[in-house]
Amino acid sequence: MDVGRMKVTTILDCLYETYDLEWDMLSRGRKFYDTIVLPFLIMLSKECRDMREREIHELLVKAFTDSEDKEDFRQKAMEAIAPYLQLEAVCAEEGSE
Protein backbone atom coordinates (compact mmCIF):
# COMPACT_ATOMS: atom_id res chain seq x y z
CA MET A 1 0.00 0.00 0.00
CA ASP A 2 1.45 3.36 -0.98
CA VAL A 3 1.85 6.25 1.44
CA GLY A 4 -0.98 8.29 -0.10
CA ARG A 5 -3.46 5.45 0.21
CA MET A 6 -2.32 4.76 3.78
CA LYS A 7 -2.87 8.42 4.67
CA VAL A 8 -6.40 8.46 3.23
CA THR A 9 -7.21 5.11 4.86
CA THR A 10 -6.01 6.38 8.24
CA ILE A 11 -8.13 9.53 7.92
CA LEU A 12 -11.16 7.42 7.00
CA ASP A 13 -10.59 5.16 10.01
CA CYS A 14 -10.47 8.23 12.26
CA LEU A 15 -13.61 9.59 10.62
CA TYR A 16 -15.44 6.33 11.24
CA GLU A 17 -14.59 6.57 14.94
CA THR A 18 -15.55 10.24 15.16
CA TYR A 19 -18.83 9.70 13.30
CA ASP A 20 -19.53 6.88 15.73
CA LEU A 21 -18.82 9.17 18.71
CA GLU A 22 -20.67 12.19 17.34
CA TRP A 23 -23.54 10.43 15.58
CA ASP A 24 -26.20 11.25 18.20
CA MET A 25 -25.49 14.97 17.88
CA LEU A 26 -25.11 14.90 14.09
CA SER A 27 -28.34 12.95 13.62
CA ARG A 28 -30.15 15.52 15.78
CA GLY A 29 -29.06 18.35 13.51
CA ARG A 30 -25.79 19.51 15.01
CA LYS A 31 -23.56 20.95 12.31
CA PHE A 32 -20.47 18.90 11.47
CA TYR A 33 -18.25 21.96 11.84
CA ASP A 34 -19.20 22.07 15.53
CA THR A 35 -17.85 18.56 16.14
CA ILE A 36 -14.53 16.74 16.14
CA VAL A 37 -15.41 15.47 12.65
CA LEU A 38 -14.27 18.76 11.10
CA PRO A 39 -10.47 18.41 11.47
CA PHE A 40 -10.57 15.03 9.74
CA LEU A 41 -12.75 16.39 6.93
CA ILE A 42 -10.24 19.21 6.46
CA MET A 43 -7.40 16.70 6.23
CA LEU A 44 -9.33 14.63 3.72
CA SER A 45 -10.31 17.67 1.65
CA LYS A 46 -6.60 18.35 1.14
CA GLU A 47 -6.34 14.97 -0.56
CA CYS A 48 -9.33 15.64 -2.84
CA ARG A 49 -9.71 18.00 -5.74
CA ASP A 50 -12.83 20.06 -6.30
CA MET A 51 -14.46 18.94 -3.03
CA ARG A 52 -15.12 20.96 0.08
CA GLU A 53 -15.63 19.57 3.55
CA ARG A 54 -19.44 19.74 3.32
CA GLU A 55 -19.51 17.67 0.11
CA ILE A 56 -17.15 15.08 1.57
CA HIS A 57 -19.22 14.97 4.75
CA GLU A 58 -22.40 14.28 2.77
CA LEU A 59 -20.77 11.37 0.94
CA LEU A 60 -19.27 9.96 4.13
CA VAL A 61 -22.50 10.21 6.12
CA LYS A 62 -24.16 8.05 3.49
CA ALA A 63 -21.27 5.58 3.65
CA PHE A 64 -21.47 5.59 7.46
CA THR A 65 -25.22 5.00 7.63
CA ASP A 66 -25.01 2.27 4.98
CA SER A 67 -22.06 0.49 6.65
CA GLU A 68 -22.05 -2.55 8.86
CA ASP A 69 -18.62 -1.88 10.38
CA LYS A 70 -15.37 0.06 9.95
CA GLU A 71 -14.11 -2.07 7.07
CA ASP A 72 -17.39 -1.68 5.21
CA PHE A 73 -17.32 2.08 5.85
CA ARG A 74 -13.75 2.34 4.59
CA GLN A 75 -14.64 0.51 1.37
CA LYS A 76 -17.81 2.52 0.73
CA ALA A 77 -16.08 5.81 1.59
CA MET A 78 -13.14 5.06 -0.71
CA GLU A 79 -15.53 4.23 -3.55
CA ALA A 80 -17.38 7.51 -2.97
CA ILE A 81 -14.32 9.76 -2.86
CA ALA A 82 -12.03 7.89 -5.30
CA PRO A 83 -13.02 10.03 -8.31
CA TYR A 84 -11.95 13.15 -6.39
CA LEU A 85 -8.68 11.95 -4.91
CA GLN A 86 -5.60 13.73 -6.15
CA LEU A 87 -3.61 10.56 -5.67
CA GLU A 88 -3.86 8.93 -9.06
CA ALA A 89 -2.35 5.73 -7.68
CA VAL A 90 -5.19 5.49 -5.17
CA CYS A 91 -7.82 6.01 -7.85
CA ALA A 92 -6.24 3.44 -10.15
CA GLU A 93 -5.90 0.92 -7.34
CA GLU A 94 -9.51 1.39 -6.25
CA GLY A 95 -10.68 0.67 -9.78
CA SER A 96 -8.79 -2.61 -9.89
CA GLU A 97 -10.24 -4.04 -6.65
N, C-alpha and C positions, 0 to 999 in steps of 0.2 A: 504494500500500500504506500503510495507516495505521500509526501509531507502535506501537500495541499488537501488531499482527501482526508488524511488523518485529522487535520485542523478542522475541517467542516464537520466530520463525524464527531469529534469531541464537542464542538459547539452544539450540535444537535442533541447529543447525550445530555448536556447541561440544560438545554431547553426542555427536554422531556421532563427532567427532574423539576425544573422551575414551573412548568405548566402544571405538573402534578401538585406542587405545593400551593400554587396560586389559583388553581382552577375554581375553587368556590367563589373567590372574589371576581375573577374574570367572567364566570358564568352569570354572576349577578350584576354585571354591567360595569365593573371597575375597568378603567382604561388601562391598557397594557403598559403605557408609559408611566403609570404610577406604581408599577410592580418591579420585582427583580428580573422579570422577563426582558425588559428593555436593554440592559447592557449586552445580553447575548444576541438579541436581534440586531443591535448596532454592529457587533463583531461579524455576524453573518452577512449583513448588508455590504460590508467591505469586501466580501468574497463574491458578491453578485453584481451584475451590471444591470442597469435600468430597473432596479427594484429598491423601494424604500422600505423602511421597517414595517409600516402598516401593511403593505402588500405581502411581505414575507410572513408576518403574523397571521394574516387571513389564511394563507396556504397551510401554515403549520397548525393552526387551530383545527382545520379540517383533518389533517393527518393525525393529530392527537385524538380527536373525538372518534375517528374511524379505526384507531389502533387497539390492538389487544395487549401490547406490551412495548417495552423500549425498542426491541429489535424491529418490530413491526412499524413503530413510529419512525425509526431511522430510515427504513426502506421507503416508506410512503413519503416522508419529507424529502429524501434525496431525489425521488422521482419527480416531486413537485417543483423543486428548485433547480434541478439539473440544467434545464434550458437557459437559466440565468447565470449560472456559475461562470466566473472568469477563468477558472481552471479547466482548460480544454481537456486535459488528461482525465479529470474527474468526469466530465460530460461523456467522453468517449468510453470510459470504463463502465459508466452506468448503462450506456446503451448496449453493452456486450453481455450484461448479466442476465 
